[in-house]
Amino acid sequence: MHKDPKCRLLASAGKDGNIHIWDTIQGTVVRSLSGHTACVTSIRWGGEGLIYSGSQDRTVKVWRVSDGIICRNLVGHAHWVNTLALNTDYALRTSCFDPKTGCKRPATEEEVAVSPILF
């Protein structure tokens, strides 16, 4: 779960691959986002009206909450996306997880040099 910056909306996700946007005052679902094919493991609000989601389907998706459109679909992860983090400029950062050792690993110099995606 993750709250939007104004604390009006809450995003929740689960094993079915869907993300639900809740109105925190009314306690109702105002939008459901479908597009992942496996469990959503991480969600973060970023920028004005955007949600970033990472999944065991090895993708990161950037959603426009107002209409549920997927703005970006980032593919190429070797394993599931375990965690998402955004900096203060909403540049996306992801962490890796090694299923053989169960350890997170630090980013390599090459990975650090990759340009961030800004919205």
MOMOFEN-V779232 format. One record per run of one state. SS is the DSSP state (alpha for helix, beta for strand, coil for the rest). FROM is the first residue (numbers start at 1). LEN is the number of residues. If there is no record, write none. Layout:
SS | FROM | LEN
SS | FROM | LEN
This chain:
coil | 1 | 1
beta | 2 | 2
coil | 4 | 5
beta | 9 | 5
coil | 14 | 5
beta | 19 | 5
coil | 24 | 4
beta | 28 | 6
coil | 34 | 6
beta | 40 | 7
coil | 47 | 3
beta | 50 | 6
coil | 56 | 4
beta | 60 | 5
coil | 65 | 4
beta | 69 | 6
coil | 75 | 8
beta | 83 | 4
coil | 87 | 5
beta | 92 | 4
coil | 96 | 2
beta | 98 | 1
coil | 99 | 4
beta | 103 | 1
coil | 104 | 5
alpha | 109 | 5
coil | 114 | 6
